[in-house]
Amino acid sequence: RERFDFGGRDVASWFPGHMAKGLRQMRASLRSADCLIENMVAFLSTAHIPLSGRNPMLREVLGIRPHILVLNKMDLADPRQQLVSVGAGLGGCRPMHCYRQVPAMIIPLVAELVGNSPRYHRAESAEYNIMVIGAPNVGKSSLINSLRRLHLKKGKATAVGGEPGITKAVLTRIQVCEKPLMYLVDTPGMLPPRLEDVETGMKLALCGAIRDHLVGEDIMADYLLYALNKQKQFRYMWHYGLAEACDDINALLKHVALVRGRTQRVKVLTGTGNVNVTMPSFPAAAYEFLRDFRAGHLGRVTLD
């Protein structure tokens, strides 16, 4: 397929209500923030989606404060694609690819950026207040917890999970370092109330930034197959034991259901009575397909 048919879908319902409240709280808290860490997923908007994963509503704020852009999950991004300069046009922005050594680099870099910024007078206060922002489910809470473990030897202070929307509101400050004294504020994942287009929303959904049921696992799986074929990412053939590439989502899901045992028993009424027939479960197969993509089993992919 040269183009994907979204069937006239509207993305207006993909913006959960708690995000509007969180956005208001975030704007109020920004007054006391010294620096911003924008966390993104390498898979989709970080490395996966370095463009689609950024919230244009926050750009007005990012330009007036030191800003670190953390591209998370780089191990899932396509190494053949050169990531665009996602920090272009943002004063004080430092893009960072989030491998294992990155958490150790963040605290010194924040201190350097804030210390060199003319809008601060560090003699007035010895502490740093950092706000962590980004789309849902990109690893903001995980980053905060890893910094606490690294610098304070403390356990996690904020809940994490594989579903978007774990953090519902802007939290109180969380200390992550003693020297220098540094606090981070976790925030709920933010999407713009109106996404630019359906395709951007679909990429966010594939990366887990929007709950699957709001979009529909069936069309998400179909778009994923379209995107993989378009980029000539055919590892799914090997992963599922296909003889050749496939552009028919129903045929692919039927195969996935059979090889992975995603089937269901259905009662069929015949002329001789009821008969139980084993049928492929297309919803379960679609979920399996999406889960394998998010886990990196279908190859390293950058959707933008």
N, C-alpha and C positions, 0 to 999 in steps of 0.2 A: 504494500500500500504506500502511495506517495503522500497521502494525507489521512488524518484520523477524523472520523465523524463522531463528534461529541453528542449528537442527537439533541441539540438545543438545550443542553443542561444549563441551569442557573446556579451560580456559586453563592448567592445571597444567604442561603441557609447554612453555609459552612462556617460561619463566624459564631462561636458559642457566646452566650450572654455574659459569662464571667470575664471575658476578655475586655469588654468595654469598661467594667469597673476597674480591672487591673491596669488598664491604660491610664485612667484618671489618677490612680494611686502612684503609678510610675512617674508621671509628669510632675506630680507634687514632690516626690522624693528626689527628683533629679537636681533640685536646687542645692542639695547638700552633697552631691556626688562629685568627687575629685576626678574620677576617671571612669570610663566605660569599657567593659569587656563584652564584645558582641560575639556570642558563641554560635557557631553554625555547624551543620553536619556536612562532612566532606561528601557524604554519599549523595546528597541532593542539593543542598544549598550551600553547604560548606564545600565539601569536595564533590559530593553528589550533585548539589544544586547551589553553586557559589553565587548565582544571580537570583534565582527564584526564592531562595531562602531568606533574603534580606527584606526587612519591612520598610517600605519607603516613607511611612509616617514618622520613623525615628531619625531620618536623615537630618532634619532641621536641628535636632539635639546633638547629633554626633559631631557636627562641624565646629562646635564651640568648646569641646572638651577633649583632652587626650583620649585616644580611642585605640584599643587593641582588638583586632579581628582574629578570632581563633577558629580555624577550619578543623572541625572535628571529624573523626572516622576516616582519616586519609587513606587507610588501608583498603577502603571499599571503593575509592575513586579510580577512574581509568588513568593509569600512569602514562598512556600515550597522548592524552589530551593536556595541553598546557593550560593551567588555570588562568583565567583572566585576572587582571589587576582589580580585585574586588574593592580595594581601598582607594581607587582613583577618585580624586576630587574631594576627599575628606581630609581636612587638615588634622595632622597629628595621628593619622591612622597607621598602625603597624600590623600588617597581616601575618599570622603565624599558623603554620601547619601543625596540627595537634598530634604529635607522636608521643612516645612515653616520656621523653625528656622535657617536653614543653612545660608542664606544671612547675618545674624547678626554675624556669626562665621567667615566669610571669611576674612574680613579686619584684625582682630587681628591675624589670622593664617598666612596671607601673611606677616605681619610685623614681626612675630616671625621667619618664615622660612628665610626671607631675612636677618634679623638681625643676625641670627646664621650661615649664610653662610660665609665661609672664603674668598669668592671672592669679597665681597663688603666692602667698607669703607664708612659707612653711614654719617661720618662727612663731606664728600665732597658734599653731596646732601641730602636734607631733604625730597625729594619727591620719590614716588614709581611709577614705570611704569610697568603695568601688561598687558600682552597680553592674550586675551581669544580666544582659538582655539577649533576646534571640527568639526564633520561632519555637513552637512547641516541640518537645521531644528531641532536642538536639544535644542534650547533655549538660545543661547549665548547672543543675543540682549536683551532678556527678563531678563536675569540675570543682565546685566549691568544696565538696567532701574530700576530693583528692588533695587539694591544697591544705586542708586541715590535717589530714593524715601526714602529709609531707613535712609541714612546718610546726605543727603543734602536737603531733602524735596522738591525735584525738579521733574518735569514731565519727560517723556521719552525723551531721546536724540538720539535714534536710532530706525529705523523702525523694526517692527516685523510682522510676518505673519505665516499662517499655511502651506505655500508652501516653498520648498527649494529654495535658491537663492535670498532671499530678500536683503541680504548684498552682493554687487557685488565686492567691493574692500576694502582694508585695510583703515580704516578711521583715522582721526586725533584723538588725545588723548581726552578722555572724563573724566572729573573729577567726581569721585564718593564719595570722602570723603575729609573733610577739615583737620581733626586731627586724624591720620596723613594725610598729603597731598598725595593723591593717584589718579592716572589716569589709566583708562582702555582703551585698544584699541580693538575695535570690528574687527573681520576678517570674510571674506567669508567662508562658510562651505567648507571644503576640503575633497575630495575623492582622493585616489591614482589614477593616470592615468590608471593604469591597476589593476583591482580588482583581488584578489587571485583566485576566482572561481565564478561561476554563483550563487551558493547558498548564498555566502556572499553578493553579489549584491542584491539578492532577499530579504534578511533580511533587508538590508538598505532601499530598496524600500518600504517594508511594513511599516517601521517606518517613511516614508516620507522624507528620505534623498536623494532620487532620484525621479524625476518627474514621475508620474504614466505612462504618455503616452510614455515615453522613453522605458519602460519595457513592458507595456501592462497590462491593468487591468484584462484581462481574465486569463492570467497565474499567475498573482499575487494572484488572488482570489483562484485559484486552489492550489497553493502552501500553502496559508494560511490554507485552509481546510485540506490539508495533514499534516501540522505542528500541528494543533489543535488536530487532531485525533491521531497523533503519541505520543503526550504528554498527551493523555487522558483528554483533555480539552473540555468537551462536553456541556459547557454552551450555545453554539449556538443553541442546540436543544430546550432548554427552551426559549431562546430569540426569536426564530422564530416559536415556536409551532410545532416542529417536534416530531413524535412519537418515532424515534430512530435515532442513529447516521447515518451519510450519508458519503459515500466516492466518490460520483458522483457529480462533481461540477455543471454539467448542471441541474441535478435534484434539487440540493440545490438552485441554482440561479432562477430556475423556481418557486420554492416555495416562495423564498424571494420576487420575483417580484409580485406574486399574493397577498401575505399577506400585502405587503407594497404599493401596487398600482403602481408599476413601470411597467406600460404597455404602449403600443403604438397601434395606429390604423393603420392597414395595408389594402390596397386595393387589393382584390383578384379577378382575372378574372375568371368567371365561364361560363358555357354554357348559362346561363340565364341573364348574365350581370355582372357588377362589384358589389362586395359585400365588405363592410367594416368589417374587423374582428379585434377583440382585441387580441393582442399577447403580451406575456411577453417580456420586454426589458432586455435582458441579460446584456448589458453594464451598464445600470442603476442599476441593481441588484448587479452586481459585485462591483460597486462604493459604494453602500449601505453597502455591506458586509465588505469592506475595512474600510469604515468610522466608522462602529460600532466597529471594532477591535481597531482602533486607539483611540477611545473614551473610551475604557475599558468596553464596553457593553458585550463583549464576554468572560469576565473573565480577570484575571491577568496572563499574559503570559510572560515568558522569552524565547526568541527564540534560544539563544546560549546554 
